[in-house]
């Protein structure tokens, strides 16, 4: 059952922020996941704007001129040569170099303009490589653990494992709590070495980084999927609303360009 909408007192005044959401049309057969993401953003107070990054090079900087936030969504594996891995590694799944390039350009454009950015799963991994970090190409092989970081392909809703959220982090602020929370999980790659531009803000019990942020930029990256299970998970709704509120705050204090 869809939860009750937030009360008027819980919403910010003024127009809803516009959030650019990267998608990839070659991956659209999983339409229910994309649809749930857009419904969640709208429900939590934003206007999502889809940008198809998966088919051709885009004028990303121009496309982001009039948005208030950027969400880098999940999807296929990051192209392995971006983090020094073997292109022929059989454990690496489908990749899309065009999507990688467009989304890195979107991240860089948002970074320059200090546009709030939420990077989810693949998005978190891609951004880390864009700043010089590296990935585990295949967690079961390279970071063996009792934790099932990847469930069945269509199960993005069930709780998979707990994570520990660092006190004082942006995620802790959005959640209005620190310590342990339960999350879903659907990834076979993960952060190996975190780029020096970022600080880790959540960990799984096996030591894998589950969230990170930039200290002096409004960038937050997470490995799980609040955009998918928001209907049944209050913590996920808090993350989406926290991100949306940050988009509104930055927009409202940034002078409009004539």
Phi, psi and omega in degrees: 000134179292132180293161179295143179298157177297148180291160178302325180294335181272355180262149173282148177288160176094178183293154177293142177291147177265124182242119174287130181239120179282133174228177178219111185300329176298341181261006185293350172305335176271048189300328182299326179290315178298314182300317180297322179297313180294321177297320180295317179296317179294316180301321184275001169117016181237166170251107180279141180235113184284136172236115182280105183265000193263359188238329183205157176297140185237153172281072191302315184302318179292322181295333182265006185298329188239029176250160182254350180199166179225131173242119175266114192271175178282176179159215186289171181295154173286140179304123192297331181291346177290340179230025173079018179267170183278122180301333183264011178299119184292345180280345181278131182276197179302145177231166178215096184297327178296316178297316178306310184297315180295319182287326174295319176298321178295315177301313182295320179295316178295322179299313180298323184267000183056043174277127179306134184229132173244115180256122187246128174054252176307320179301318178296320180292317182296314180299320178300318179292328180294338179252016173096004177279176181229169184235155161283122181292330180207108186301314181304327180273316190264342180217064184301141187200158174282348180280132177272092181285341177234118177266195177299153192303326185263002184261091177251010186250320184295144176294134183253317183193171177267157170227159175254124182262129183288136177298141177082357181281165178297320178298317179299321178295315180297319181285342187060036177193161173232183182087217191263138171225160178261138183226160169280176183198133181206066180210146176247357172248167181193174181287121174268299176241122180280134179301147185294343179286350189238163175232134180289140183233358175201146181225148166280166182294342177269009177090355181290136177291126181252345177202151173209167178212163171267134186290318186250018177222149181279054178251129176230135182231135181224155185264342182261187193234077176291339181286350182258318186257021184300331182298326186243011186222108181298323179298323179293319177296323178296321179295313180298317180291324177298316178296314180297319177299322179294324176297317179294317181298314180294317178301316187288341178255004179258121179298141178289144176281129181299000000 
